[in-house]
Amino acid sequence: MSLHSVDTALGTRRTDLRRILDRALARGRPTREEAYALIHAEGGDLAALMAGAAALRDAHHGRVVSYSRNVFVPLTNLCRDKCAYCTFARPPTDPRARTLTPDEVLAIAQAGQAQGCKEALFSLGDRPEQVHARAREDLRRLGYPSTLAYLRDMCRLVVEETGLLPHANPGVLTPEELAELRPVTASMGIMLESVSERLLEPGQAHFGCPDKVPAARLAMMEAAGRLAIPFTTGILIGIGETREERVDSLFAIAELHQRYGHIQEVIVQNFRAKPDIRFRDRPEPSVFEMLRTLAVARLILGGAMHIQAPPNLTPGAYGLYLLAGIDDWGGVSPVTLDRINPEAPWPKLAELRQVTQEAGHTLVERLAIYPEYITPQHVAPEMWTRVKRQAQALAAPRPVAHPAHPVGSHSIGERP
Ligand code: SF4
């Protein structure tokens, strides 16, 4: 048997799915029903799905793949939630439970500054003072009424002393709290993780987690949209959700972005089992599961969206994600560990560059805020000069999205 063409080869199995894919690509977006079908793609169908997603990515972003050189600032690892997959949060009795002092925060940022980092990624547990006396005591000693008030001052300290641009991941916030953080951050984020309310039930990933109620997270994302905050979100796969629920989560993100144009990137993150978590015996999603999810995410979110998968969570195979339509590796630190997944070291930048090149792409550095969002609408006046300064400091700024398809129909602008 001879191989007539790649298309023939890919089309020899499950032609129904190929037709669905062709229809979705011709229309520009799949319907929800089409996406439900596509996310089950296997074999040649999966290869075709990935090729379609990669072509859509190329049409908007070319062959440029970005990363942010950052430091990770684990402001406090106390948290009021109990996610079944989390190793970041520590109970107050754990000797590793801690809230960083301002000196420690500044030391991390200065170490990053010395290594050319431009982003300070602030991660912290959700409102720990509401349930832990230890958190209230830490805050009292530091002189703050709340974790968020402390976060705001630490963001300000870092940006004023080092110029690093804070990206804050503080959990669910009210619109007022978002507005208070805006003048000291370049961008913010919250992982939607999943819209599945099943995951809140006993035995599920989000049981006992008031901040993981999907409606609360979507409400915060919407409030961020109203405030035009450049926003990062994403889904976590392999935590008990179905493939269809993954599609629903991606559609929820796409719909918010269509309304507000503020979602600057979407992360697809794979669950990793660890010995000290409730889900220690759960199977991890395979590389194929990531590939079909990434490709469907690209189709649902469109070519202009920035889609990211963390390289350190799939050592040895992460380069394949470039074949499924991603265009970003997220934060990569030459200084600090990934404290959310401390067992998974970051790939060295040289390795990341080589893997990216082997897949036919060019690695470029970006800021915590993507170029499309460096506009007076999206950057707080207090941050404008600092953001522009850091943008100029990048030796090779990332090209903006294809001019015919600007993200959220915004363009880079000058603040008068
Ligand atoms: S994943 Fe986040 S919200 Fe859940 S327990 Fe860990 S720190 Fe808290």
Residues whose N, C-alpha, C, O or C-beta is under 5 A from the ligand:
A	BS01	SF4	C79 D81 K82 C83 C86 F88 A89 L124 G125 D126
